[in-house]
Amino acid sequence: MAARNRLLGALCATIDGRADATTELILAEIRRAGYWISGDGRIGEGDLATILGMAAGALANRRREGKAPPSYALGGGGHRVTYRVTEVAQWLEAHRNAT
């Protein structure tokens, strides 16, 4: 049920544009920090963890537990695991508290 609610939350965030705004904020931070980003919009796990304000190991643990955004085992820019920025934004918005 929780996974269904998160999926519904991601869909709603996409429909109302919140995920688009969040994507732009993440992309701006990637550019500001000078992080590598792939041509298809993926960022490395360590860089993403820094942007999210968590340790890289914490994000890796969440990934292994199935509690992180979808990840890719496609290397790039020296990274073993990458995340598509648009999917990260949808994941963030799906976990937003509605208070």
Secondary structure, 3 states (H helix, E strand, C coil): CHHHHHHHHHHHHHHCCHHHHHHHHHHHHHHHHCCCCCCCCEEEHHHHHHHHCCCHHHHHHHHHHCCCCCCECCCECCECCEEEHHHHHHHHHHCCCCC
